[in-house]
Amino acid sequence: MTTRVKGTGLGLAIVQRITEQHGGKLQLADAPKRDGKVEGASVRMDLPIVAVDEAETDAASEIASADDASKSEPAEEEEEVTHGV
C-alpha cells in the first residue's frame, strides 16, 4: 500500500516474483485487530536458508537455462503489412 497519489500497482507482485524465484513464499493478510478495527496489513516472507556455494550454483544454472531457452526458441516471423490505397 502506498500513500502516493499515483503508483503502478506492481510493488507486491514484483516482491512475490522475486521471493518465489529464491524458493520462498509470500503471505499477505489483514493486520491483527486493534481496538476492534483492522488497520494495515501483515506481510510474511519465508526464504530458505542455503549455503553461499549452493546459492551461486543455483544462480549459475538459472542463467544457463535462460540462455539455452532463448537460443532454442525460434524467432517469430513478422507478417508483411500492406496498406490499401
PyMOL Python script that loads the backbone (N, CA, C, O; Angstrom):
from pymol import cmd

cmd.read_pdbstr("""\
ATOM      1  N   MET A   1       0.844  -1.173   0.000  1.00  0.00           N
ATOM      2  CA  MET A   1       0.000   0.000   0.000  1.00  0.00           C
ATOM      3  C   MET A   1       0.887   1.232   0.000  1.00  0.00           C
ATOM      4  O   MET A   1       1.977   1.239   0.572  1.00  0.00           O
ATOM      5  N   THR A   2       0.404   2.248  -0.640  1.00  0.00           N
ATOM      6  CA  THR A   2       1.157   3.490  -0.691  1.00  0.00           C
ATOM      7  C   THR A   2       0.263   4.657  -0.314  1.00  0.00           C
ATOM      8  O   THR A   2      -0.962   4.578  -0.408  1.00  0.00           O
ATOM      9  N   THR A   3       0.874   5.704   0.098  1.00  0.00           N
ATOM     10  CA  THR A   3       0.123   6.932   0.354  1.00  0.00           C
ATOM     11  C   THR A   3       0.299   7.903  -0.808  1.00  0.00           C
ATOM     12  O   THR A   3      -0.185   9.034  -0.764  1.00  0.00           O
ATOM     13  N   ARG A   4       0.987   7.455  -1.836  1.00  0.00           N
ATOM     14  CA  ARG A   4       1.203   8.291  -3.019  1.00  0.00           C
ATOM     15  C   ARG A   4      -0.092   8.441  -3.806  1.00  0.00           C
ATOM     16  O   ARG A   4      -0.986   7.598  -3.740  1.00  0.00           O
ATOM     17  N   VAL A   5      -0.166   9.533  -4.548  1.00  0.00           N
ATOM     18  CA  VAL A   5      -1.331   9.770  -5.400  1.00  0.00           C
ATOM     19  C   VAL A   5      -1.325   8.810  -6.578  1.00  0.00           C
ATOM     20  O   VAL A   5      -2.369   8.283  -6.962  1.00  0.00           O
ATOM     21  N   LYS A   6      -0.136   8.582  -7.157  1.00  0.00           N
ATOM     22  CA  LYS A   6      -0.015   7.692  -8.312  1.00  0.00           C
ATOM     23  C   LYS A   6       0.895   6.528  -7.966  1.00  0.00           C
ATOM     24  O   LYS A   6       1.783   6.643  -7.121  1.00  0.00           O
ATOM     25  N   GLY A   7       0.664   5.421  -8.622  1.00  0.00           N
ATOM     26  CA  GLY A   7       1.519   4.254  -8.457  1.00  0.00           C
ATOM     27  C   GLY A   7       1.224   3.265  -9.560  1.00  0.00           C
ATOM     28  O   GLY A   7       0.191   3.359 -10.222  1.00  0.00           O
ATOM     29  N   THR A   8       2.122   2.317  -9.765  1.00  0.00           N
ATOM     30  CA  THR A   8       1.927   1.326 -10.821  1.00  0.00           C
ATOM     31  C   THR A   8       1.112   0.133 -10.344  1.00  0.00           C
ATOM     32  O   THR A   8       0.518  -0.579 -11.153  1.00  0.00           O
ATOM     33  N   GLY A   9       1.081  -0.088  -9.030  1.00  0.00           N
ATOM     34  CA  GLY A   9       0.369  -1.247  -8.513  1.00  0.00           C
ATOM     35  C   GLY A   9       1.138  -2.537  -8.663  1.00  0.00           C
ATOM     36  O   GLY A   9       0.563  -3.615  -8.511  1.00  0.00           O
ATOM     37  N   LEU A  10       2.432  -2.459  -8.958  1.00  0.00           N
ATOM     38  CA  LEU A  10       3.224  -3.657  -9.199  1.00  0.00           C
ATOM     39  C   LEU A  10       4.114  -4.049  -8.031  1.00  0.00           C
ATOM     40  O   LEU A  10       4.739  -5.108  -8.077  1.00  0.00           O
ATOM     41  N   GLY A  11       4.192  -3.245  -7.003  1.00  0.00           N
ATOM     42  CA  GLY A  11       5.128  -3.478  -5.910  1.00  0.00           C
ATOM     43  C   GLY A  11       5.081  -4.877  -5.327  1.00  0.00           C
ATOM     44  O   GLY A  11       6.097  -5.573  -5.309  1.00  0.00           O
ATOM     45  N   LEU A  12       3.924  -5.301  -4.851  1.00  0.00           N
ATOM     46  CA  LEU A  12       3.828  -6.625  -4.232  1.00  0.00           C
ATOM     47  C   LEU A  12       3.968  -7.748  -5.239  1.00  0.00           C
ATOM     48  O   LEU A  12       4.473  -8.819  -4.900  1.00  0.00           O
ATOM     49  N   ALA A  13       3.535  -7.531  -6.462  1.00  0.00           N
ATOM     50  CA  ALA A  13       3.700  -8.557  -7.499  1.00  0.00           C
ATOM     51  C   ALA A  13       5.185  -8.801  -7.773  1.00  0.00           C
ATOM     52  O   ALA A  13       5.611  -9.940  -7.963  1.00  0.00           O
ATOM     53  N   ILE A  14       5.957  -7.728  -7.790  1.00  0.00           N
ATOM     54  CA  ILE A  14       7.406  -7.856  -8.001  1.00  0.00           C
ATOM     55  C   ILE A  14       8.047  -8.555  -6.811  1.00  0.00           C
ATOM     56  O   ILE A  14       8.888  -9.437  -6.984  1.00  0.00           O
ATOM     57  N   VAL A  15       7.653  -8.165  -5.604  1.00  0.00           N
ATOM     58  CA  VAL A  15       8.190  -8.790  -4.398  1.00  0.00           C
ATOM     59  C   VAL A  15       7.865 -10.281  -4.389  1.00  0.00           C
ATOM     60  O   VAL A  15       8.716 -11.102  -4.044  1.00  0.00           O
ATOM     61  N   GLN A  16       6.633 -10.634  -4.766  1.00  0.00           N
ATOM     62  CA  GLN A  16       6.247 -12.046  -4.782  1.00  0.00           C
ATOM     63  C   GLN A  16       7.079 -12.822  -5.795  1.00  0.00           C
ATOM     64  O   GLN A  16       7.545 -13.923  -5.500  1.00  0.00           O
ATOM     65  N   ARG A  17       7.269 -12.265  -6.976  1.00  0.00           N
ATOM     66  CA  ARG A  17       8.032 -12.975  -8.009  1.00  0.00           C
ATOM     67  C   ARG A  17       9.479 -13.199  -7.566  1.00  0.00           C
ATOM     68  O   ARG A  17      10.014 -14.296  -7.730  1.00  0.00           O
ATOM     69  N   ILE A  18      10.109 -12.173  -7.010  1.00  0.00           N
ATOM     70  CA  ILE A  18      11.486 -12.314  -6.548  1.00  0.00           C
ATOM     71  C   ILE A  18      11.564 -13.338  -5.428  1.00  0.00           C
ATOM     72  O   ILE A  18      12.475 -14.165  -5.399  1.00  0.00           O
ATOM     73  N   THR A  19      10.613 -13.286  -4.509  1.00  0.00           N
ATOM     74  CA  THR A  19      10.576 -14.236  -3.393  1.00  0.00           C
ATOM     75  C   THR A  19      10.470 -15.665  -3.917  1.00  0.00           C
ATOM     76  O   THR A  19      11.199 -16.547  -3.463  1.00  0.00           O
ATOM     77  N   GLU A  20       9.571 -15.899  -4.866  1.00  0.00           N
ATOM     78  CA  GLU A  20       9.386 -17.242  -5.426  1.00  0.00           C
ATOM     79  C   GLU A  20      10.610 -17.690  -6.219  1.00  0.00           C
ATOM     80  O   GLU A  20      10.948 -18.873  -6.209  1.00  0.00           O
ATOM     81  N   GLN A  21      11.280 -16.761  -6.907  1.00  0.00           N
ATOM     82  CA  GLN A  21      12.496 -17.116  -7.654  1.00  0.00           C
ATOM     83  C   GLN A  21      13.600 -17.594  -6.722  1.00  0.00           C
ATOM     84  O   GLN A  21      14.487 -18.344  -7.129  1.00  0.00           O
ATOM     85  N   HIS A  22      13.540 -17.159  -5.481  1.00  0.00           N
ATOM     86  CA  HIS A  22      14.530 -17.585  -4.497  1.00  0.00           C
ATOM     87  C   HIS A  22      14.020 -18.750  -3.648  1.00  0.00           C
ATOM     88  O   HIS A  22      14.591 -19.056  -2.601  1.00  0.00           O
ATOM     89  N   GLY A  23      12.945 -19.398  -4.100  1.00  0.00           N
ATOM     90  CA  GLY A  23      12.428 -20.568  -3.411  1.00  0.00           C
ATOM     91  C   GLY A  23      11.623 -20.229  -2.169  1.00  0.00           C
ATOM     92  O   GLY A  23      11.421 -21.084  -1.307  1.00  0.00           O
ATOM     93  N   GLY A  24      11.166 -18.996  -2.073  1.00  0.00           N
ATOM     94  CA  GLY A  24      10.435 -18.566  -0.891  1.00  0.00           C
ATOM     95  C   GLY A  24       8.942 -18.486  -1.115  1.00  0.00           C
ATOM     96  O   GLY A  24       8.424 -18.866  -2.165  1.00  0.00           O
ATOM     97  N   LYS A  25       8.267 -17.984  -0.104  1.00  0.00           N
ATOM     98  CA  LYS A  25       6.820 -17.872  -0.136  1.00  0.00           C
ATOM     99  C   LYS A  25       6.424 -16.552   0.512  1.00  0.00           C
ATOM    100  O   LYS A  25       6.979 -16.178   1.545  1.00  0.00           O
ATOM    101  N   LEU A  26       5.468 -15.843  -0.086  1.00  0.00           N
ATOM    102  CA  LEU A  26       4.988 -14.574   0.430  1.00  0.00           C
ATOM    103  C   LEU A  26       3.542 -14.745   0.851  1.00  0.00           C
ATOM    104  O   LEU A  26       2.722 -15.261   0.091  1.00  0.00           O
ATOM    105  N   GLN A  27       3.227 -14.311   2.070  1.00  0.00           N
ATOM    106  CA  GLN A  27       1.854 -14.399   2.570  1.00  0.00           C
ATOM    107  C   GLN A  27       1.402 -13.014   3.010  1.00  0.00           C
ATOM    108  O   GLN A  27       2.119 -12.318   3.728  1.00  0.00           O
ATOM    109  N   LEU A  28       0.214 -12.621   2.577  1.00  0.00           N
ATOM    110  CA  LEU A  28      -0.364 -11.332   2.935  1.00  0.00           C
ATOM    111  C   LEU A  28      -1.680 -11.554   3.663  1.00  0.00           C
ATOM    112  O   LEU A  28      -2.447 -12.455   3.324  1.00  0.00           O
ATOM    113  N   ALA A  29      -1.927 -10.734   4.654  1.00  0.00           N
ATOM    114  CA  ALA A  29      -3.176 -10.834   5.409  1.00  0.00           C
ATOM    115  C   ALA A  29      -3.470  -9.479   6.046  1.00  0.00           C
ATOM    116  O   ALA A  29      -2.611  -8.598   6.090  1.00  0.00           O
ATOM    117  N   ASP A  30      -4.688  -9.330   6.535  1.00  0.00           N
ATOM    118  CA  ASP A  30      -5.006  -8.134   7.308  1.00  0.00           C
ATOM    119  C   ASP A  30      -4.185  -8.142   8.578  1.00  0.00           C
ATOM    120  O   ASP A  30      -3.889  -9.201   9.133  1.00  0.00           O
ATOM    121  N   ALA A  31      -3.821  -6.971   9.033  1.00  0.00           N
ATOM    122  CA  ALA A  31      -3.103  -6.868  10.301  1.00  0.00           C
ATOM    123  C   ALA A  31      -4.039  -7.294  11.428  1.00  0.00           C
ATOM    124  O   ALA A  31      -5.259  -7.224  11.281  1.00  0.00           O
ATOM    125  N   PRO A  32      -3.482  -7.731  12.538  1.00  0.00           N
ATOM    126  CA  PRO A  32      -4.348  -8.074  13.681  1.00  0.00           C
ATOM    127  C   PRO A  32      -5.177  -6.866  14.106  1.00  0.00           C
ATOM    128  O   PRO A  32      -4.735  -5.724  13.980  1.00  0.00           O
ATOM    129  N   LYS A  33      -6.366  -7.125  14.604  1.00  0.00           N
ATOM    130  CA  LYS A  33      -7.256  -6.041  15.027  1.00  0.00           C
ATOM    131  C   LYS A  33      -6.699  -5.312  16.235  1.00  0.00           C
ATOM    132  O   LYS A  33      -6.105  -5.907  17.134  1.00  0.00           O
ATOM    133  N   ARG A  34      -6.911  -4.000  16.226  1.00  0.00           N
ATOM    134  CA  ARG A  34      -6.576  -3.157  17.369  1.00  0.00           C
ATOM    135  C   ARG A  34      -7.821  -2.368  17.712  1.00  0.00           C
ATOM    136  O   ARG A  34      -8.381  -1.677  16.861  1.00  0.00           O
ATOM    137  N   ASP A  35      -8.247  -2.467  18.933  1.00  0.00           N
ATOM    138  CA  ASP A  35      -9.477  -1.782  19.371  1.00  0.00           C
ATOM    139  C   ASP A  35     -10.652  -2.142  18.470  1.00  0.00           C
ATOM    140  O   ASP A  35     -11.500  -1.297  18.184  1.00  0.00           O
ATOM    141  N   GLY A  36     -10.702  -3.385  18.026  1.00  0.00           N
ATOM    142  CA  GLY A  36     -11.808  -3.855  17.201  1.00  0.00           C
ATOM    143  C   GLY A  36     -11.721  -3.460  15.741  1.00  0.00           C
ATOM    144  O   GLY A  36     -12.636  -3.768  14.977  1.00  0.00           O
ATOM    145  N   LYS A  37     -10.651  -2.785  15.318  1.00  0.00           N
ATOM    146  CA  LYS A  37     -10.505  -2.348  13.932  1.00  0.00           C
ATOM    147  C   LYS A  37      -9.301  -3.034  13.280  1.00  0.00           C
ATOM    148  O   LYS A  37      -8.288  -3.302  13.925  1.00  0.00           O
ATOM    149  N   VAL A  38      -9.447  -3.305  11.990  1.00  0.00           N
ATOM    150  CA  VAL A  38      -8.318  -3.801  11.213  1.00  0.00           C
ATOM    151  C   VAL A  38      -7.677  -2.593  10.550  1.00  0.00           C
ATOM    152  O   VAL A  38      -8.315  -1.909   9.749  1.00  0.00           O
ATOM    153  N   GLU A  39      -6.435  -2.333  10.875  1.00  0.00           N
ATOM    154  CA  GLU A  39      -5.715  -1.210  10.277  1.00  0.00           C
ATOM    155  C   GLU A  39      -4.380  -1.704   9.753  1.00  0.00           C
ATOM    156  O   GLU A  39      -3.503  -2.088  10.527  1.00  0.00           O
ATOM    157  N   GLY A  40      -4.229  -1.693   8.440  1.00  0.00           N
ATOM    158  CA  GLY A  40      -2.959  -2.094   7.846  1.00  0.00           C
ATOM    159  C   GLY A  40      -2.960  -3.523   7.365  1.00  0.00           C
ATOM    160  O   GLY A  40      -4.004  -4.158   7.218  1.00  0.00           O
ATOM    161  N   ALA A  41      -1.767  -4.008   7.126  1.00  0.00           N
ATOM    162  CA  ALA A  41      -1.588  -5.349   6.575  1.00  0.00           C
ATOM    163  C   ALA A  41      -0.455  -6.056   7.286  1.00  0.00           C
ATOM    164  O   ALA A  41       0.407  -5.436   7.909  1.00  0.00           O
ATOM    165  N   SER A  42      -0.483  -7.367   7.172  1.00  0.00           N
ATOM    166  CA  SER A  42       0.574  -8.209   7.715  1.00  0.00           C
ATOM    167  C   SER A  42       1.230  -8.917   6.535  1.00  0.00           C
ATOM    168  O   SER A  42       0.547  -9.514   5.703  1.00  0.00           O
ATOM    169  N   VAL A  43       2.548  -8.847   6.467  1.00  0.00           N
ATOM    170  CA  VAL A  43       3.286  -9.477   5.375  1.00  0.00           C
ATOM    171  C   VAL A  43       4.279 -10.459   5.974  1.00  0.00           C
ATOM    172  O   VAL A  43       5.030 -10.126   6.890  1.00  0.00           O
ATOM    173  N   ARG A  44       4.271 -11.667   5.445  1.00  0.00           N
ATOM    174  CA  ARG A  44       5.231 -12.674   5.896  1.00  0.00           C
ATOM    175  C   ARG A  44       5.970 -13.190   4.675  1.00  0.00           C
ATOM    176  O   ARG A  44       5.357 -13.619   3.697  1.00  0.00           O
ATOM    177  N   MET A  45       7.288 -13.144   4.743  1.00  0.00           N
ATOM    178  CA  MET A  45       8.127 -13.640   3.658  1.00  0.00           C
ATOM    179  C   MET A  45       9.014 -14.740   4.229  1.00  0.00           C
ATOM    180  O   MET A  45       9.833 -14.491   5.113  1.00  0.00           O
ATOM    181  N   ASP A  46       8.846 -15.947   3.723  1.00  0.00           N
ATOM    182  CA  ASP A  46       9.670 -17.085   4.137  1.00  0.00           C
ATOM    183  C   ASP A  46      10.651 -17.380   3.017  1.00  0.00           C
ATOM    184  O   ASP A  46      10.259 -17.606   1.873  1.00  0.00           O
ATOM    185  N   LEU A  47      11.942 -17.376   3.366  1.00  0.00           N
ATOM    186  CA  LEU A  47      13.000 -17.693   2.406  1.00  0.00           C
ATOM    187  C   LEU A  47      13.834 -18.841   2.944  1.00  0.00           C
ATOM    188  O   LEU A  47      14.105 -18.904   4.143  1.00  0.00           O
ATOM    189  N   PRO A  48      14.241 -19.751   2.068  1.00  0.00           N
ATOM    190  CA  PRO A  48      15.073 -20.863   2.524  1.00  0.00           C
ATOM    191  C   PRO A  48      16.488 -20.390   2.855  1.00  0.00           C
ATOM    192  O   PRO A  48      16.986 -19.431   2.265  1.00  0.00           O
ATOM    193  N   ILE A  49      17.109 -21.054   3.780  1.00  0.00           N
ATOM    194  CA  ILE A  49      18.500 -20.774   4.109  1.00  0.00           C
ATOM    195  C   ILE A  49      19.350 -21.756   3.324  1.00  0.00           C
ATOM    196  O   ILE A  49      19.185 -22.969   3.452  1.00  0.00           O
ATOM    197  N   VAL A  50      20.265 -21.231   2.506  1.00  0.00           N
ATOM    198  CA  VAL A  50      21.156 -22.083   1.722  1.00  0.00           C
ATOM    199  C   VAL A  50      22.582 -21.594   1.907  1.00  0.00           C
ATOM    200  O   VAL A  50      22.821 -20.431   2.234  1.00  0.00           O
ATOM    201  N   ALA A  51      23.507 -22.485   1.697  1.00  0.00           N
ATOM    202  CA  ALA A  51      24.918 -22.126   1.773  1.00  0.00           C
ATOM    203  C   ALA A  51      25.266 -21.223   0.594  1.00  0.00           C
ATOM    204  O   ALA A  51      24.613 -21.296  -0.447  1.00  0.00           O
ATOM    205  N   VAL A  52      26.262 -20.390   0.734  1.00  0.00           N
ATOM    206  CA  VAL A  52      26.666 -19.464  -0.321  1.00  0.00           C
ATOM    207  C   VAL A  52      27.032 -20.223  -1.592  1.00  0.00           C
ATOM    208  O   VAL A  52      26.629 -19.820  -2.683  1.00  0.00           O
ATOM    209  N   ASP A  53      27.785 -21.308  -1.475  1.00  0.00           N
ATOM    210  CA  ASP A  53      28.181 -22.089  -2.650  1.00  0.00           C
ATOM    211  C   ASP A  53      26.959 -22.622  -3.384  1.00  0.00           C
ATOM    212  O   ASP A  53      26.911 -22.596  -4.614  1.00  0.00           O
ATOM    213  N   GLU A  54      25.969 -23.107  -2.635  1.00  0.00           N
ATOM    214  CA  GLU A  54      24.762 -23.654  -3.238  1.00  0.00           C
ATOM    215  C   GLU A  54      23.977 -22.558  -3.948  1.00  0.00           C
ATOM    216  O   GLU A  54      23.450 -22.792  -5.036  1.00  0.00           O
ATOM    217  N   ALA A  55      23.888 -21.376  -3.364  1.00  0.00           N
ATOM    218  CA  ALA A  55      23.169 -20.263  -3.978  1.00  0.00           C
ATOM    219  C   ALA A  55      23.843 -19.837  -5.274  1.00  0.00           C
ATOM    220  O   ALA A  55      23.160 -19.553  -6.257  1.00  0.00           O
ATOM    221  N   GLU A  56      25.168 -19.787  -5.292  1.00  0.00           N
ATOM    222  CA  GLU A  56      25.891 -19.408  -6.505  1.00  0.00           C
ATOM    223  C   GLU A  56      25.697 -20.442  -7.596  1.00  0.00           C
ATOM    224  O   GLU A  56      25.549 -20.081  -8.763  1.00  0.00           O
ATOM    225  N   THR A  57      25.695 -21.724  -7.242  1.00  0.00           N
ATOM    226  CA  THR A  57      25.477 -22.794  -8.210  1.00  0.00           C
ATOM    227  C   THR A  57      24.077 -22.701  -8.794  1.00  0.00           C
ATOM    228  O   THR A  57      23.899 -22.846 -10.003  1.00  0.00           O
ATOM    229  N   ASP A  58      23.071 -22.459  -7.936  1.00  0.00           N
ATOM    230  CA  ASP A  58      21.694 -22.322  -8.406  1.00  0.00           C
ATOM    231  C   ASP A  58      21.550 -21.138  -9.355  1.00  0.00           C
ATOM    232  O   ASP A  58      20.892 -21.248 -10.389  1.00  0.00           O
ATOM    233  N   ALA A  59      22.161 -20.009  -9.010  1.00  0.00           N
ATOM    234  CA  ALA A  59      22.077 -18.817  -9.847  1.00  0.00           C
ATOM    235  C   ALA A  59      22.734 -19.068 -11.201  1.00  0.00           C
ATOM    236  O   ALA A  59      22.203 -18.661 -12.234  1.00  0.00           O
ATOM    237  N   ALA A  60      23.871 -19.728 -11.202  1.00  0.00           N
ATOM    238  CA  ALA A  60      24.570 -20.020 -12.456  1.00  0.00           C
ATOM    239  C   ALA A  60      23.743 -20.955 -13.332  1.00  0.00           C
ATOM    240  O   ALA A  60      23.700 -20.769 -14.548  1.00  0.00           O
ATOM    241  N   SER A  61      23.087 -21.953 -12.747  1.00  0.00           N
ATOM    242  CA  SER A  61      22.284 -22.885 -13.544  1.00  0.00           C
ATOM    243  C   SER A  61      21.039 -22.200 -14.092  1.00  0.00           C
ATOM    244  O   SER A  61      20.594 -22.530 -15.192  1.00  0.00           O
ATOM    245  N   GLU A  62      20.460 -21.238 -13.338  1.00  0.00           N
ATOM    246  CA  GLU A  62      19.303 -20.495 -13.838  1.00  0.00           C
ATOM    247  C   GLU A  62      19.699 -19.639 -15.033  1.00  0.00           C
ATOM    248  O   GLU A  62      18.952 -19.558 -16.008  1.00  0.00           O
ATOM    249  N   ILE A  63      20.849 -19.007 -14.972  1.00  0.00           N
ATOM    250  CA  ILE A  63      21.317 -18.175 -16.074  1.00  0.00           C
ATOM    251  C   ILE A  63      21.568 -19.044 -17.301  1.00  0.00           C
ATOM    252  O   ILE A  63      21.197 -18.666 -18.412  1.00  0.00           O
ATOM    253  N   ALA A  64      22.195 -20.204 -17.113  1.00  0.00           N
ATOM    254  CA  ALA A  64      22.463 -21.113 -18.228  1.00  0.00           C
ATOM    255  C   ALA A  64      21.163 -21.607 -18.845  1.00  0.00           C
ATOM    256  O   ALA A  64      21.056 -21.703 -20.068  1.00  0.00           O
ATOM    257  N   SER A  65      20.171 -21.922 -18.014  1.00  0.00           N
ATOM    258  CA  SER A  65      18.874 -22.384 -18.526  1.00  0.00           C
ATOM    259  C   SER A  65      18.192 -21.299 -19.335  1.00  0.00           C
ATOM    260  O   SER A  65      17.607 -21.580 -20.381  1.00  0.00           O
ATOM    261  N   ALA A  66      18.261 -20.059 -18.864  1.00  0.00           N
ATOM    262  CA  ALA A  66      17.653 -18.945 -19.586  1.00  0.00           C
ATOM    263  C   ALA A  66      18.342 -18.732 -20.930  1.00  0.00           C
ATOM    264  O   ALA A  66      17.682 -18.465 -21.935  1.00  0.00           O
ATOM    265  N   ASP A  67      19.675 -18.851 -20.948  1.00  0.00           N
ATOM    266  CA  ASP A  67      20.414 -18.704 -22.200  1.00  0.00           C
ATOM    267  C   ASP A  67      20.048 -19.799 -23.184  1.00  0.00           C
ATOM    268  O   ASP A  67      19.855 -19.531 -24.370  1.00  0.00           O
ATOM    269  N   ASP A  68      19.949 -21.042 -22.700  1.00  0.00           N
ATOM    270  CA  ASP A  68      19.582 -22.164 -23.560  1.00  0.00           C
ATOM    271  C   ASP A  68      18.181 -21.985 -24.124  1.00  0.00           C
ATOM    272  O   ASP A  68      17.945 -22.266 -25.299  1.00  0.00           O
ATOM    273  N   ALA A  69      17.253 -21.521 -23.303  1.00  0.00           N
ATOM    274  CA  ALA A  69      15.875 -21.331 -23.742  1.00  0.00           C
ATOM    275  C   ALA A  69      15.789 -20.261 -24.821  1.00  0.00           C
ATOM    276  O   ALA A  69      15.050 -20.413 -25.794  1.00  0.00           O
ATOM    277  N   SER A  70      16.538 -19.189 -24.651  1.00  0.00           N
ATOM    278  CA  SER A  70      16.478 -18.113 -25.650  1.00  0.00           C
ATOM    279  C   SER A  70      17.101 -18.551 -26.971  1.00  0.00           C
ATOM    280  O   SER A  70      16.691 -18.074 -28.029  1.00  0.00           O
ATOM    281  N   LYS A  71      18.082 -19.447 -26.931  1.00  0.00           N
ATOM    282  CA  LYS A  71      18.713 -19.918 -28.159  1.00  0.00           C
ATOM    283  C   LYS A  71      17.841 -20.924 -28.891  1.00  0.00           C
ATOM    284  O   LYS A  71      17.882 -20.997 -30.120  1.00  0.00           O
ATOM    285  N   SER A  72      17.051 -21.703 -28.155  1.00  0.00           N
ATOM    286  CA  SER A  72      16.275 -22.764 -28.776  1.00  0.00           C
ATOM    287  C   SER A  72      14.926 -22.286 -29.293  1.00  0.00           C
ATOM    288  O   SER A  72      14.291 -22.988 -30.079  1.00  0.00           O
ATOM    289  N   GLU A  73      14.473 -21.106 -28.870  1.00  0.00           N
ATOM    290  CA  GLU A  73      13.182 -20.616 -29.330  1.00  0.00           C
ATOM    291  C   GLU A  73      13.338 -20.001 -30.707  1.00  0.00           C
ATOM    292  O   GLU A  73      14.185 -19.132 -30.910  1.00  0.00           O
ATOM    293  N   PRO A  74      12.520 -20.449 -31.658  1.00  0.00           N
ATOM    294  CA  PRO A  74      12.620 -19.867 -32.997  1.00  0.00           C
ATOM    295  C   PRO A  74      12.138 -18.422 -32.978  1.00  0.00           C
ATOM    296  O   PRO A  74      11.218 -18.069 -32.240  1.00  0.00           O
ATOM    297  N   ALA A  75      12.767 -17.603 -33.794  1.00  0.00           N
ATOM    298  CA  ALA A  75      12.349 -16.206 -33.880  1.00  0.00           C
ATOM    299  C   ALA A  75      10.982 -16.150 -34.534  1.00  0.00           C
ATOM    300  O   ALA A  75      10.692 -16.898 -35.467  1.00  0.00           O
ATOM    301  N   GLU A  76      10.146 -15.250 -34.031  1.00  0.00           N
ATOM    302  CA  GLU A  76       8.821 -15.102 -34.618  1.00  0.00           C
ATOM    303  C   GLU A  76       8.944 -14.385 -35.954  1.00  0.00           C
ATOM    304  O   GLU A  76       9.695 -13.421 -36.099  1.00  0.00           O
ATOM    305  N   GLU A  77       8.187 -14.880 -36.920  1.00  0.00           N
ATOM    306  CA  GLU A  77       8.208 -14.236 -38.203  1.00  0.00           C
ATOM    307  C   GLU A  77       7.218 -13.084 -38.204  1.00  0.00           C
ATOM    308  O   GLU A  77       6.099 -13.210 -37.707  1.00  0.00           O
ATOM    309  N   GLU A  78       7.640 -11.971 -38.762  1.00  0.00           N
ATOM    310  CA  GLU A  78       6.759 -10.826 -38.833  1.00  0.00           C
ATOM    311  C   GLU A  78       5.924 -10.939 -40.088  1.00  0.00           C
ATOM    312  O   GLU A  78       6.418 -11.325 -41.148  1.00  0.00           O
ATOM    313  N   GLU A  79       4.646 -10.597 -39.959  1.00  0.00           N
ATOM    314  CA  GLU A  79       3.780 -10.603 -41.101  1.00  0.00           C
ATOM    315  C   GLU A  79       3.976  -9.314 -41.873  1.00  0.00           C
ATOM    316  O   GLU A  79       4.162  -8.245 -41.290  1.00  0.00           O
ATOM    317  N   GLU A  80       3.931  -9.428 -43.197  1.00  0.00           N
ATOM    318  CA  GLU A  80       4.073  -8.236 -44.022  1.00  0.00           C
ATOM    319  C   GLU A  80       2.804  -7.405 -43.908  1.00  0.00           C
ATOM    320  O   GLU A  80       1.692  -7.921 -44.021  1.00  0.00           O
ATOM    321  N   VAL A  81       2.987  -6.134 -43.686  1.00  0.00           N
ATOM    322  CA  VAL A  81       1.852  -5.237 -43.568  1.00  0.00           C
ATOM    323  C   VAL A  81       1.712  -4.492 -44.875  1.00  0.00           C
ATOM    324  O   VAL A  81       2.652  -3.857 -45.352  1.00  0.00           O
ATOM    325  N   THR A  82       0.527  -4.580 -45.445  1.00  0.00           N
ATOM    326  CA  THR A  82       0.274  -3.844 -46.694  1.00  0.00           C
ATOM    327  C   THR A  82      -0.875  -2.884 -46.445  1.00  0.00           C
ATOM    328  O   THR A  82      -1.811  -3.192 -45.707  1.00  0.00           O
ATOM    329  N   HIS A  83      -0.795  -1.755 -47.050  1.00  0.00           N
ATOM    330  CA  HIS A  83      -1.838  -0.742 -46.889  1.00  0.00           C
ATOM    331  C   HIS A  83      -2.534  -0.535 -48.219  1.00  0.00           C
ATOM    332  O   HIS A  83      -1.881  -0.373 -49.250  1.00  0.00           O
ATOM    333  N   GLY A  84      -3.860  -0.541 -48.198  1.00  0.00           N
ATOM    334  CA  GLY A  84      -4.613  -0.294 -49.423  1.00  0.00           C
ATOM    335  C   GLY A  84      -4.643   1.184 -49.752  1.00  0.00           C
ATOM    336  O   GLY A  84      -4.485   2.037 -48.878  1.00  0.00           O
ATOM    337  N   VAL A  85      -4.850   1.471 -51.028  1.00  0.00           N
ATOM    338  CA  VAL A  85      -4.899   2.873 -51.441  1.00  0.00           C
ATOM    339  C   VAL A  85      -6.308   3.304 -51.596  1.00  0.00           C
ATOM    340  O   VAL A  85      -6.566   4.458 -51.940  1.00  0.00           O
TER     341      VAL A  85
END
""", "prot")
cmd.dss("prot")
cmd.show_as("cartoon", "prot")
cmd.util.cbc("prot")
cmd.orient("prot")
